[in-house]
């Protein structure tokens, strides 16, 4: 749903949906990857970097690539 909102240009809704996912699945690297992409598209580079850093941290903890 978040990606569909982004596709329609509704970045506010996309960010909301991805943030809900972050709350529900705080240990999912994919959640932070999607959130980082939404922050990138909405012109929020600091939050984008933080989301991608969290994604990488989670991946390193669980051994994902």
N, CA, C and O atoms as a Tripos MOL2 file, in Angstrom:
@<TRIPOS>MOLECULE
protein
  260   259    65     0     0
PROTEIN
NO_CHARGES

@<TRIPOS>ATOM
      1 N           0.8140   -1.1840    0.0000 N.3       1 UNK1
      2 CA          0.0000    0.0000    0.0000 C.3       1 UNK1
      3 C           0.8690    1.2630    0.0000 C.2       1 UNK1
      4 O           0.5270    2.2650   -0.6280 O.2       1 UNK1
      5 N           1.9940    1.1970    0.7140 N.am      2 UNK2
      6 CA          2.8920    2.3450    0.7410 C.3       2 UNK2
      7 C           3.4740    2.6480   -0.6230 C.2       2 UNK2
      8 O           3.5720    3.8100   -1.0170 O.2       2 UNK2
      9 N           3.8620    1.6070   -1.3480 N.am      3 UNK3
     10 CA          4.4070    1.8200   -2.6870 C.3       3 UNK3
     11 C           3.3350    2.3090   -3.6580 C.2       3 UNK3
     12 O           3.6260    3.1000   -4.5550 O.2       3 UNK3
     13 N           2.1260    1.8530   -3.4890 N.am      4 UNK4
     14 CA          1.0260    2.3450   -4.3350 C.3       4 UNK4
     15 C           0.7990    3.8270   -4.0730 C.2       4 UNK4
     16 O           0.5770    4.5950   -5.0090 O.2       4 UNK4
     17 N           0.8520    4.2320   -2.8180 N.am      5 UNK5
     18 CA          0.6910    5.6510   -2.4860 C.3       5 UNK5
     19 C           1.8300    6.4610   -3.0940 C.2       5 UNK5
     20 O           1.5980    7.5550   -3.6080 O.2       5 UNK5
     21 N           3.0530    5.9440   -3.0450 N.am      6 UNK6
     22 CA          4.1790    6.6600   -3.6540 C.3       6 UNK6
     23 C           3.9900    6.7830   -5.1590 C.2       6 UNK6
     24 O           4.2630    7.8290   -5.7470 O.2       6 UNK6
     25 N           3.5220    5.7070   -5.7710 N.am      7 UNK7
     26 CA          3.3200    5.7110   -7.2180 C.3       7 UNK7
     27 C           2.3210    6.7960   -7.6170 C.2       7 UNK7
     28 O           2.4660    7.4310   -8.6610 O.2       7 UNK7
     29 N           1.2990    7.0030   -6.7700 N.am      8 UNK8
     30 CA          0.2980    8.0320   -7.0380 C.3       8 UNK8
     31 C           0.7810    9.4280   -6.6550 C.2       8 UNK8
     32 O           0.0980   10.4180   -6.9160 O.2       8 UNK8
     33 N           1.9490    9.5060   -6.0420 N.am      9 UNK9
     34 CA          2.4900   10.7980   -5.6380 C.3       9 UNK9
     35 C           2.0270   11.2550   -4.2630 C.2       9 UNK9
     36 O           2.2690   12.3990   -3.8770 O.2       9 UNK9
     37 N           1.3670   10.3790   -3.5230 N.am     10 UNK10
     38 CA          0.8770   10.7080   -2.1830 C.3      10 UNK10
     39 C           1.9480   10.3030   -1.1710 C.2      10 UNK10
     40 O           1.8270    9.2810   -0.4960 O.2      10 UNK10
     41 N           2.9930   11.1190   -1.0790 N.am     11 UNK11
     42 CA          4.1300   10.7830   -0.2230 C.3      11 UNK11
     43 C           3.7720   10.8400    1.2580 C.2      11 UNK11
     44 O           4.3230   10.0810    2.0550 O.2      11 UNK11
     45 N           2.8690   11.7190    1.6300 N.am     12 UNK12
     46 CA          2.4520   11.8050    3.0280 C.3      12 UNK12
     47 C           1.8170   10.4830    3.4770 C.2      12 UNK12
     48 O           2.1210    9.9720    4.5550 O.2      12 UNK12
     49 N           0.9480    9.9510    2.6490 N.am     13 UNK13
     50 CA          0.3060    8.6780    2.9740 C.3      13 UNK13
     51 C           1.3300    7.5450    2.9680 C.2      13 UNK13
     52 O           1.2980    6.6760    3.8390 O.2      13 UNK13
     53 N           2.2330    7.5510    1.9970 N.am     14 UNK14
     54 CA          3.2660    6.5170    1.9320 C.3      14 UNK14
     55 C           4.1170    6.5290    3.1940 C.2      14 UNK14
     56 O           4.3950    5.4800    3.7750 O.2      14 UNK14
     57 N           4.5300    7.7190    3.6160 N.am     15 UNK15
     58 CA          5.3310    7.8170    4.8340 C.3      15 UNK15
     59 C           4.5540    7.3260    6.0490 C.2      15 UNK15
     60 O           5.1090    6.6580    6.9220 O.2      15 UNK15
     61 N           3.2800    7.6580    6.1000 N.am     16 UNK16
     62 CA          2.4550    7.1780    7.2060 C.3      16 UNK16
     63 C           2.4060    5.6500    7.2110 C.2      16 UNK16
     64 O           2.6110    5.0220    8.2500 O.2      16 UNK16
     65 N           2.1370    5.0620    6.0630 N.am     17 UNK17
     66 CA          2.0140    3.6040    5.9820 C.3      17 UNK17
     67 C           3.3310    2.9040    6.3160 C.2      17 UNK17
     68 O           3.3430    1.9080    7.0390 O.2      17 UNK17
     69 N           4.4330    3.4260    5.7910 N.am     18 UNK18
     70 CA          5.7290    2.8180    6.0960 C.3      18 UNK18
     71 C           6.0850    3.0010    7.5690 C.2      18 UNK18
     72 O           6.7350    2.1370    8.1570 O.2      18 UNK18
     73 N           5.6700    4.1150    8.1700 N.am     19 UNK19
     74 CA          5.9200    4.3360    9.5930 C.3      19 UNK19
     75 C           5.1180    3.3580   10.4490 C.2      19 UNK19
     76 O           5.6020    2.8790   11.4740 O.2      19 UNK19
     77 N           3.8980    3.0680   10.0250 N.am     20 UNK20
     78 CA          3.0950    2.0680   10.7320 C.3      20 UNK20
     79 C           3.8050    0.7170   10.6730 C.2      20 UNK20
     80 O           3.8690   -0.0010   11.6710 O.2      20 UNK20
     81 N           4.3310    0.3830    9.5160 N.am     21 UNK21
     82 CA          5.0780   -0.8810    9.3750 C.3      21 UNK21
     83 C           6.2960   -0.8990   10.2830 C.2      21 UNK21
     84 O           6.6240   -1.9310   10.8700 O.2      21 UNK21
     85 N           6.9680    0.2420   10.4000 N.am     22 UNK22
     86 CA          8.1450    0.3240   11.2700 C.3      22 UNK22
     87 C           7.7480    0.0180   12.7180 C.2      22 UNK22
     88 O           8.4730   -0.6650   13.4410 O.2      22 UNK22
     89 N           6.5940    0.5320   13.1260 N.am     23 UNK23
     90 CA          6.1080    0.2780   14.4790 C.3      23 UNK23
     91 C           5.7370   -1.1870   14.6660 C.2      23 UNK23
     92 O           6.0290   -1.7800   15.7040 O.2      23 UNK23
     93 N           5.1000   -1.7610   13.6700 N.am     24 UNK24
     94 CA          4.6510   -3.1560   13.7680 C.3      24 UNK24
     95 C           5.7860   -4.1580   13.6100 C.2      24 UNK24
     96 O           5.7690   -5.2240   14.2240 O.2      24 UNK24
     97 N           6.7770   -3.8130   12.7800 N.am     25 UNK25
     98 CA          7.8760   -4.7410   12.4710 C.3      25 UNK25
     99 C           9.2250   -4.0310   12.6480 C.2      25 UNK25
    100 O           9.9350   -3.8050   11.6690 O.2      25 UNK25
    101 N           9.5800   -3.6830   13.8800 N.am     26 UNK26
    102 CA         10.7860   -2.8800   14.1120 C.3      26 UNK26
    103 C          12.1020   -3.5900   13.7900 C.2      26 UNK26
    104 O          13.1460   -2.9420   13.7170 O.2      26 UNK26
    105 N          12.0700   -4.8870   13.6010 N.am     27 UNK27
    106 CA         13.2970   -5.6370   13.3140 C.3      27 UNK27
    107 C          13.3810   -6.0970   11.8670 C.2      27 UNK27
    108 O          14.1530   -6.9990   11.5410 O.2      27 UNK27
    109 N          12.5870   -5.4770   11.0010 N.am     28 UNK28
    110 CA         12.5910   -5.8250    9.5860 C.3      28 UNK28
    111 C          13.4230   -4.8210    8.7950 C.2      28 UNK28
    112 O          13.0940   -3.6360    8.7410 O.2      28 UNK28
    113 N          14.4850   -5.2950    8.1940 N.am     29 UNK29
    114 CA         15.3210   -4.4060    7.3860 C.3      29 UNK29
    115 C          14.5470   -3.8840    6.1720 C.2      29 UNK29
    116 O          14.7790   -2.7630    5.7190 O.2      29 UNK29
    117 N          13.6360   -4.6920    5.6530 N.am     30 UNK30
    118 CA         12.8500   -4.2760    4.4900 C.3      30 UNK30
    119 C          11.9780   -3.0600    4.8090 C.2      30 UNK30
    120 O          11.7830   -2.1910    3.9590 O.2      30 UNK30
    121 N          11.4620   -3.0030    6.0200 N.am     31 UNK31
    122 CA         10.6450   -1.8620    6.4390 C.3      31 UNK31
    123 C          11.4630   -0.5840    6.3590 C.2      31 UNK31
    124 O          10.9810    0.4280    5.8520 O.2      31 UNK31
    125 N          12.6880   -0.6180    6.8520 N.am     32 UNK32
    126 CA         13.5330    0.5720    6.8470 C.3      32 UNK32
    127 C          14.0080    0.9200    5.4410 C.2      32 UNK32
    128 O          14.2190    2.0930    5.1330 O.2      32 UNK32
    129 N          14.1740   -0.0700    4.5990 N.am     33 UNK33
    130 CA         14.5390    0.1820    3.2150 C.3      33 UNK33
    131 C          13.4120    0.9460    2.5110 C.2      33 UNK33
    132 O          13.6640    1.9250    1.8080 O.2      33 UNK33
    133 N          12.1870    0.5010    2.7000 N.am     34 UNK34
    134 CA         11.0320    1.1720    2.0950 C.3      34 UNK34
    135 C          10.8680    2.5740    2.6540 C.2      34 UNK34
    136 O          10.5890    3.5120    1.9090 O.2      34 UNK34
    137 N          11.0380    2.7210    3.9480 N.am     35 UNK35
    138 CA         10.9170    4.0250    4.5770 C.3      35 UNK35
    139 C          11.9960    4.9730    4.0570 C.2      35 UNK35
    140 O          11.7250    6.1470    3.8050 O.2      35 UNK35
    141 N          13.2060    4.4700    3.9000 N.am     36 UNK36
    142 CA         14.2880    5.2900    3.3440 C.3      36 UNK36
    143 C          13.9690    5.7710    1.9460 C.2      36 UNK36
    144 O          14.2490    6.9190    1.6010 O.2      36 UNK36
    145 N          13.3870    4.9070    1.1430 N.am     37 UNK37
    146 CA         13.0060    5.2930   -0.2160 C.3      37 UNK37
    147 C          11.9420    6.3910   -0.1920 C.2      37 UNK37
    148 O          12.0070    7.3340   -0.9810 O.2      37 UNK37
    149 N          10.9740    6.2730    0.6990 N.am     38 UNK38
    150 CA          9.9300    7.2910    0.8060 C.3      38 UNK38
    151 C          10.5150    8.6210    1.2780 C.2      38 UNK38
    152 O          10.1330    9.6790    0.7800 O.2      38 UNK38
    153 N          11.4380    8.5700    2.2340 N.am     39 UNK39
    154 CA         12.0920    9.8020    2.6850 C.3      39 UNK39
    155 C          12.8930   10.4340    1.5480 C.2      39 UNK39
    156 O          12.9080   11.6560    1.3950 O.2      39 UNK39
    157 N          13.5550    9.6010    0.7550 N.am     40 UNK40
    158 CA         14.3160   10.1080   -0.3880 C.3      40 UNK40
    159 C          13.3990   10.8540   -1.3550 C.2      40 UNK40
    160 O          13.7020   11.9720   -1.7690 O.2      40 UNK40
    161 N          12.2930   10.2380   -1.7060 N.am     41 UNK41
    162 CA         11.3660   10.8320   -2.6700 C.3      41 UNK41
    163 C          10.6960   12.0880   -2.1210 C.2      41 UNK41
    164 O          10.2810   12.9590   -2.8850 O.2      41 UNK41
    165 N          10.5920   12.1800   -0.7970 N.am     42 UNK42
    166 CA          9.9430   13.3470   -0.2050 C.3      42 UNK42
    167 C          10.9450   14.4420    0.1710 C.2      42 UNK42
    168 O          10.5730   15.4430    0.7830 O.2      42 UNK42
    169 N          12.2130   14.2520   -0.1970 N.am     43 UNK43
    170 CA         13.2200   15.2860    0.0300 C.3      43 UNK43
    171 C          13.6320   15.4560    1.4820 C.2      43 UNK43
    172 O          13.8410   16.5750    1.9510 O.2      43 UNK43
    173 N          13.7490   14.3350    2.1940 N.am     44 UNK44
    174 CA         14.1580   14.3680    3.5960 C.3      44 UNK44
    175 C          15.4410   13.5460    3.7610 C.2      44 UNK44
    176 O          15.4070   12.4380    4.2970 O.2      44 UNK44
    177 N          16.5740   14.0940    3.2980 N.am     45 UNK45
    178 CA         17.8060   13.3040    3.2500 C.3      45 UNK45
    179 C          18.3130   12.8180    4.6030 C.2      45 UNK45
    180 O          18.8700   11.7240    4.6870 O.2      45 UNK45
    181 N          18.1340   13.6090    5.6700 N.am     46 UNK46
    182 CA         18.6160   13.1620    6.9760 C.3      46 UNK46
    183 C          17.8550   11.9220    7.4390 C.2      46 UNK46
    184 O          18.4500   10.9660    7.9360 O.2      46 UNK46
    185 N          16.5450   11.9490    7.2710 N.am     47 UNK47
    186 CA         15.7330   10.8020    7.6610 C.3      47 UNK47
    187 C          15.9920    9.6120    6.7410 C.2      47 UNK47
    188 O          15.9630    8.4610    7.1760 O.2      47 UNK47
    189 N          16.2430    9.9000    5.4730 N.am     48 UNK48
    190 CA         16.5750    8.8380    4.5140 C.3      48 UNK48
    191 C          17.8270    8.0940    4.9680 C.2      48 UNK48
    192 O          17.8450    6.8650    5.0280 O.2      48 UNK48
    193 N          18.8670    8.8500    5.2860 N.am     49 UNK49
    194 CA         20.1320    8.2400    5.7100 C.3      49 UNK49
    195 C          19.9300    7.4340    6.9890 C.2      49 UNK49
    196 O          20.4480    6.3230    7.1130 O.2      49 UNK49
    197 N          19.1830    7.9860    7.9370 N.am     50 UNK50
    198 CA         18.9380    7.2750    9.2000 C.3      50 UNK50
    199 C          18.2030    5.9570    8.9560 C.2      50 UNK50
    200 O          18.5200    4.9410    9.5750 O.2      50 UNK50
    201 N          17.2260    5.9780    8.0590 N.am     51 UNK51
    202 CA         16.4740    4.7490    7.7630 C.3      51 UNK51
    203 C          17.3820    3.7030    7.1200 C.2      51 UNK51
    204 O          17.3200    2.5260    7.4730 O.2      51 UNK51
    205 N          18.2200    4.1280    6.1830 N.am     52 UNK52
    206 CA         19.1200    3.1740    5.5360 C.3      52 UNK52
    207 C          20.1770    2.6520    6.5130 C.2      52 UNK52
    208 O          20.5820    1.4930    6.4280 O.2      52 UNK52
    209 N          20.6210    3.5050    7.4360 N.am     53 UNK53
    210 CA         21.5730    3.0420    8.4430 C.3      53 UNK53
    211 C          20.9320    1.9900    9.3440 C.2      53 UNK53
    212 O          21.5600    0.9870    9.6830 O.2      53 UNK53
    213 N          19.6870    2.2250    9.7250 N.am     54 UNK54
    214 CA         18.9710    1.2500   10.5570 C.3      54 UNK54
    215 C          18.7830   -0.0610    9.7920 C.2      54 UNK54
    216 O          18.9290   -1.1440   10.3580 O.2      54 UNK54
    217 N          18.4590    0.0470    8.4970 N.am     55 UNK55
    218 CA         18.3380   -1.1520    7.6530 C.3      55 UNK55
    219 C          19.6350   -1.9540    7.6880 C.2      55 UNK55
    220 O          19.6180   -3.1700    7.8800 O.2      55 UNK55
    221 N          20.7560   -1.2650    7.5030 N.am     56 UNK56
    222 CA         22.0520   -1.9430    7.4720 C.3      56 UNK56
    223 C          22.4040   -2.5440    8.8280 C.2      56 UNK56
    224 O          22.9960   -3.6210    8.9060 O.2      56 UNK56
    225 N          22.0340   -1.8370    9.8980 N.am     57 UNK57
    226 CA         22.2810   -2.3510   11.2470 C.3      57 UNK57
    227 C          21.5150   -3.6550   11.4770 C.2      57 UNK57
    228 O          22.0660   -4.6250   11.9970 O.2      57 UNK57
    229 N          20.2670   -3.6680   11.0920 N.am     58 UNK58
    230 CA         19.4450   -4.8750   11.2580 C.3      58 UNK58
    231 C          20.0080   -6.0220   10.4320 C.2      58 UNK58
    232 O          20.0850   -7.1600   10.8960 O.2      58 UNK58
    233 N          20.4020   -5.7080    9.2020 N.am     59 UNK59
    234 CA         20.9660   -6.7500    8.3490 C.3      59 UNK59
    235 C          22.2300   -7.3360    8.9550 C.2      59 UNK59
    236 O          22.4450   -8.5460    8.8890 O.2      59 UNK59
    237 N          23.0630   -6.4950    9.5410 N.am     60 UNK60
    238 CA         24.3180   -6.9930   10.1160 C.3      60 UNK60
    239 C          24.0520   -7.8520   11.3570 C.2      60 UNK60
    240 O          24.8030   -8.7840   11.6440 O.2      60 UNK60
    241 N          22.9920   -7.5380   12.0800 N.am     61 UNK61
    242 CA         22.6680   -8.3070   13.2880 C.3      61 UNK61
    243 C          22.0860   -9.6840   12.9650 C.2      61 UNK61
    244 O          22.3170  -10.6520   13.6890 O.2      61 UNK61
    245 N          21.3310   -9.7550   11.8750 N.am     62 UNK62
    246 CA         20.7050  -11.0490   11.5570 C.3      62 UNK62
    247 C          21.4470  -11.8120   10.4630 C.2      62 UNK62
    248 O          21.0140  -12.8870   10.0470 O.2      62 UNK62
    249 N          22.5650  -11.2550   10.0000 N.am     63 UNK63
    250 CA         23.3560  -11.9570    8.9990 C.3      63 UNK63
    251 C          22.8270  -11.8750    7.5950 C.2      63 UNK63
    252 O          23.3010  -12.5940    6.7160 O.2      63 UNK63
    253 N          21.8370  -11.0000    7.3530 N.am     64 UNK64
    254 CA         21.2880  -10.8370    5.9920 C.3      64 UNK64
    255 C          22.3020  -10.1210    5.1190 C.2      64 UNK64
    256 O          23.2140   -9.4470    5.5970 O.2      64 UNK64
    257 N          22.1080  -10.2930    3.8320 N.am     65 UNK65
    258 CA         22.9730   -9.6020    2.8690 C.3      65 UNK65
    259 C          22.2280   -8.5380    2.1540 C.2      65 UNK65
    260 O          22.7960   -7.8510    1.3050 O.2      65 UNK65
@<TRIPOS>BOND
     1     1     2 1
     2     2     3 1
     3     3     4 2
     4     3     5 am
     5     5     6 1
     6     6     7 1
     7     7     8 2
     8     7     9 am
     9     9    10 1
    10    10    11 1
    11    11    12 2
    12    11    13 am
    13    13    14 1
    14    14    15 1
    15    15    16 2
    16    15    17 am
    17    17    18 1
    18    18    19 1
    19    19    20 2
    20    19    21 am
    21    21    22 1
    22    22    23 1
    23    23    24 2
    24    23    25 am
    25    25    26 1
    26    26    27 1
    27    27    28 2
    28    27    29 am
    29    29    30 1
    30    30    31 1
    31    31    32 2
    32    31    33 am
    33    33    34 1
    34    34    35 1
    35    35    36 2
    36    35    37 am
    37    37    38 1
    38    38    39 1
    39    39    40 2
    40    39    41 am
    41    41    42 1
    42    42    43 1
    43    43    44 2
    44    43    45 am
    45    45    46 1
    46    46    47 1
    47    47    48 2
    48    47    49 am
    49    49    50 1
    50    50    51 1
    51    51    52 2
    52    51    53 am
    53    53    54 1
    54    54    55 1
    55    55    56 2
    56    55    57 am
    57    57    58 1
    58    58    59 1
    59    59    60 2
    60    59    61 am
    61    61    62 1
    62    62    63 1
    63    63    64 2
    64    63    65 am
    65    65    66 1
    66    66    67 1
    67    67    68 2
    68    67    69 am
    69    69    70 1
    70    70    71 1
    71    71    72 2
    72    71    73 am
    73    73    74 1
    74    74    75 1
    75    75    76 2
    76    75    77 am
    77    77    78 1
    78    78    79 1
    79    79    80 2
    80    79    81 am
    81    81    82 1
    82    82    83 1
    83    83    84 2
    84    83    85 am
    85    85    86 1
    86    86    87 1
    87    87    88 2
    88    87    89 am
    89    89    90 1
    90    90    91 1
    91    91    92 2
    92    91    93 am
    93    93    94 1
    94    94    95 1
    95    95    96 2
    96    95    97 am
    97    97    98 1
    98    98    99 1
    99    99   100 2
   100    99   101 am
   101   101   102 1
   102   102   103 1
   103   103   104 2
   104   103   105 am
   105   105   106 1
   106   106   107 1
   107   107   108 2
   108   107   109 am
   109   109   110 1
   110   110   111 1
   111   111   112 2
   112   111   113 am
   113   113   114 1
   114   114   115 1
   115   115   116 2
   116   115   117 am
   117   117   118 1
   118   118   119 1
   119   119   120 2
   120   119   121 am
   121   121   122 1
   122   122   123 1
   123   123   124 2
   124   123   125 am
   125   125   126 1
   126   126   127 1
   127   127   128 2
   128   127   129 am
   129   129   130 1
   130   130   131 1
   131   131   132 2
   132   131   133 am
   133   133   134 1
   134   134   135 1
   135   135   136 2
   136   135   137 am
   137   137   138 1
   138   138   139 1
   139   139   140 2
   140   139   141 am
   141   141   142 1
   142   142   143 1
   143   143   144 2
   144   143   145 am
   145   145   146 1
   146   146   147 1
   147   147   148 2
   148   147   149 am
   149   149   150 1
   150   150   151 1
   151   151   152 2
   152   151   153 am
   153   153   154 1
   154   154   155 1
   155   155   156 2
   156   155   157 am
   157   157   158 1
   158   158   159 1
   159   159   160 2
   160   159   161 am
   161   161   162 1
   162   162   163 1
   163   163   164 2
   164   163   165 am
   165   165   166 1
   166   166   167 1
   167   167   168 2
   168   167   169 am
   169   169   170 1
   170   170   171 1
   171   171   172 2
   172   171   173 am
   173   173   174 1
   174   174   175 1
   175   175   176 2
   176   175   177 am
   177   177   178 1
   178   178   179 1
   179   179   180 2
   180   179   181 am
   181   181   182 1
   182   182   183 1
   183   183   184 2
   184   183   185 am
   185   185   186 1
   186   186   187 1
   187   187   188 2
   188   187   189 am
   189   189   190 1
   190   190   191 1
   191   191   192 2
   192   191   193 am
   193   193   194 1
   194   194   195 1
   195   195   196 2
   196   195   197 am
   197   197   198 1
   198   198   199 1
   199   199   200 2
   200   199   201 am
   201   201   202 1
   202   202   203 1
   203   203   204 2
   204   203   205 am
   205   205   206 1
   206   206   207 1
   207   207   208 2
   208   207   209 am
   209   209   210 1
   210   210   211 1
   211   211   212 2
   212   211   213 am
   213   213   214 1
   214   214   215 1
   215   215   216 2
   216   215   217 am
   217   217   218 1
   218   218   219 1
   219   219   220 2
   220   219   221 am
   221   221   222 1
   222   222   223 1
   223   223   224 2
   224   223   225 am
   225   225   226 1
   226   226   227 1
   227   227   228 2
   228   227   229 am
   229   229   230 1
   230   230   231 1
   231   231   232 2
   232   231   233 am
   233   233   234 1
   234   234   235 1
   235   235   236 2
   236   235   237 am
   237   237   238 1
   238   238   239 1
   239   239   240 2
   240   239   241 am
   241   241   242 1
   242   242   243 1
   243   243   244 2
   244   243   245 am
   245   245   246 1
   246   246   247 1
   247   247   248 2
   248   247   249 am
   249   249   250 1
   250   250   251 1
   251   251   252 2
   252   251   253 am
   253   253   254 1
   254   254   255 1
   255   255   256 2
   256   255   257 am
   257   257   258 1
   258   258   259 1
   259   259   260 2
@<TRIPOS>SUBSTRUCTURE
     1 UNK1         2 RESIDUE 1 A UNK
     2 UNK2         6 RESIDUE 1 A UNK
     3 UNK3        10 RESIDUE 1 A UNK
     4 UNK4        14 RESIDUE 1 A UNK
     5 UNK5        18 RESIDUE 1 A UNK
     6 UNK6        22 RESIDUE 1 A UNK
     7 UNK7        26 RESIDUE 1 A UNK
     8 UNK8        30 RESIDUE 1 A UNK
     9 UNK9        34 RESIDUE 1 A UNK
    10 UNK10       38 RESIDUE 1 A UNK
    11 UNK11       42 RESIDUE 1 A UNK
    12 UNK12       46 RESIDUE 1 A UNK
    13 UNK13       50 RESIDUE 1 A UNK
    14 UNK14       54 RESIDUE 1 A UNK
    15 UNK15       58 RESIDUE 1 A UNK
    16 UNK16       62 RESIDUE 1 A UNK
    17 UNK17       66 RESIDUE 1 A UNK
    18 UNK18       70 RESIDUE 1 A UNK
    19 UNK19       74 RESIDUE 1 A UNK
    20 UNK20       78 RESIDUE 1 A UNK
    21 UNK21       82 RESIDUE 1 A UNK
    22 UNK22       86 RESIDUE 1 A UNK
    23 UNK23       90 RESIDUE 1 A UNK
    24 UNK24       94 RESIDUE 1 A UNK
    25 UNK25       98 RESIDUE 1 A UNK
    26 UNK26      102 RESIDUE 1 A UNK
    27 UNK27      106 RESIDUE 1 A UNK
    28 UNK28      110 RESIDUE 1 A UNK
    29 UNK29      114 RESIDUE 1 A UNK
    30 UNK30      118 RESIDUE 1 A UNK
    31 UNK31      122 RESIDUE 1 A UNK
    32 UNK32      126 RESIDUE 1 A UNK
    33 UNK33      130 RESIDUE 1 A UNK
    34 UNK34      134 RESIDUE 1 A UNK
    35 UNK35      138 RESIDUE 1 A UNK
    36 UNK36      142 RESIDUE 1 A UNK
    37 UNK37      146 RESIDUE 1 A UNK
    38 UNK38      150 RESIDUE 1 A UNK
    39 UNK39      154 RESIDUE 1 A UNK
    40 UNK40      158 RESIDUE 1 A UNK
    41 UNK41      162 RESIDUE 1 A UNK
    42 UNK42      166 RESIDUE 1 A UNK
    43 UNK43      170 RESIDUE 1 A UNK
    44 UNK44      174 RESIDUE 1 A UNK
    45 UNK45      178 RESIDUE 1 A UNK
    46 UNK46      182 RESIDUE 1 A UNK
    47 UNK47      186 RESIDUE 1 A UNK
    48 UNK48      190 RESIDUE 1 A UNK
    49 UNK49      194 RESIDUE 1 A UNK
    50 UNK50      198 RESIDUE 1 A UNK
    51 UNK51      202 RESIDUE 1 A UNK
    52 UNK52      206 RESIDUE 1 A UNK
    53 UNK53      210 RESIDUE 1 A UNK
    54 UNK54      214 RESIDUE 1 A UNK
    55 UNK55      218 RESIDUE 1 A UNK
    56 UNK56      222 RESIDUE 1 A UNK
    57 UNK57      226 RESIDUE 1 A UNK
    58 UNK58      230 RESIDUE 1 A UNK
    59 UNK59      234 RESIDUE 1 A UNK
    60 UNK60      238 RESIDUE 1 A UNK
    61 UNK61      242 RESIDUE 1 A UNK
    62 UNK62      246 RESIDUE 1 A UNK
    63 UNK63      250 RESIDUE 1 A UNK
    64 UNK64      254 RESIDUE 1 A UNK
    65 UNK65      258 RESIDUE 1 A UNK
